[in-house]
Amino acid sequence: MVKIGNIELPDFPLLLAPMEDVSDPPFRRLCKQHGADLMYSEFISSEGLIRDAIKSRQKLDIFDYERPVGIQIFGGDEEAMAMSAKIVETVNPDLIDINFGCPVKKVVCKGAGAGVLKDVDLMVRLTKAVIRSTSLPVTVKTRLGWDENSINIDEVAERLQDIGVQALTVHARTRAQMYKGHSDWSHVERIKNNPRITMPIFGNGDIDSAEKALEYKNKYGLDGMMIGRAAIGYPWIFNEIKHFFETGTHLPKPTISQRVEAAKNHLQWAMDWKGEKLGILETRRHYTNYFKGLPNFKEHRMKMVSSEDPEFIFETFAEVLGIYEGIELV
């Protein structure tokens, strides 16, 4: 069992990564159904929360069926981070996570996300401000360092643990790599093997198959792993990995019927949560992944992404099921 504060997770838990414009409640619900052990909200701007920005506040929506769930915040100002932690606590998540890893320029320019990797003292002050403001467990997600010449994750891990951080997830790339090139989990393994480190250490980056998950689990000896992009349009990856861990065999790939069902649920739950118009708009980006590998699918996808009529989209799902049912996807 892995413990984060009073949260008990199974041995070697699989975490769903916080992904902007992806990790919303409908998507998290699907991933929970298919085996994710711990999930996080999209990252939320501390400044946005304090300004009462509607989009930021809406990201605080969590539901009991998805627990345990953490809310992730980012920012570069101690006071704003402390205040946003207090706001987050009012919706009663299971933990608060701080993002010190987002490499996107608009976040980094504000001295937040991966921008903080250049100033570990600031990272410690920001984290302390959050820990002092909440009774919830505080965890951190970060990267190896700013670039390959400034990998400082060893110092970061020790200093964050010393001030009370209860778990650390490391995306095994530098900020300079963005999402390109290979992740290097050997740095994360080194932290895990540091005798001073007692908090759970999770790895993130490039886990896109059950085989790779098992290879990394055995090779690096971490406490669990976080999965991000591989779960987009493919929530089945969590149970596929767990099954492979237990049996060494593969679960059958999801059928067309299961893919259609997932897409339908995703759309319905998105409309229930955000209203019809936004729900339709924000689910469009997922269809390519749900139906990846289907031959001559473009015409159906165009129907799905160009219509604002939910009935028409549901009819298109039914059409896809009728045409492709029985086709096996690799």
C-alpha angles and dihedrals in degrees: 000000000000118000129203105182104306093338112110116205128181121261109289097002123205113228127201110229122236104249123180113244089003113061097067124137097272092051093043090051091056092047091049090052089053100049113282109151101197129015138192134207122242108278113276127210112240089212090051092052092051092047087051091238106186094224092051093048092049089057087065091071110119130165132211094239091065098053135165089055133155130206115222123212134183136191145126102232122084096212093048091048091050092049093046090051089057090050091048091051090061092069091052105232118176093246145354119237124197120215113222093152112063105120097193113128098230090057097041091049089061090056091253137112111017089353088081090062087082091060115041092175089059091046089055093047093049091048092047090052090056095044091051091051100054142046090209122101110268121214132177136219117199145144134253093265142296095291138341091277093056106042102157103161093121092061091040093054094049095045094046092049090048092059095047109273106157102204137005129212116195123198096210096226133083122244089251090060092055101184096326133101124020125316115235111218093177088087090055090047089055091056091048090052093050104112090217093061115089102154118096114272119207126191126218134185137079099008100146105142142037091245093054091046091055092044092052093043091055097038102047104030097216127158096251143320139251121223123202127153095023090064095056105112088351110075089157090081093087096058091038090058093045092050091049091050091053102039110014087232131105126248112232112269114258113276124235087257091055092046092051090047091052093048091047092049092046092052094044094048091046091053091046090052105038104019129261101287099046092038091057093044096048097046093056095084091062101057096080090058097043090056100032113151098024110135118241091002098142096092092054093045090052089054091051096049099040100049126086092189112098092201091056092049092049089049089052089053089053090048091052090050091051094049101040105030110128095024110127117221121209 
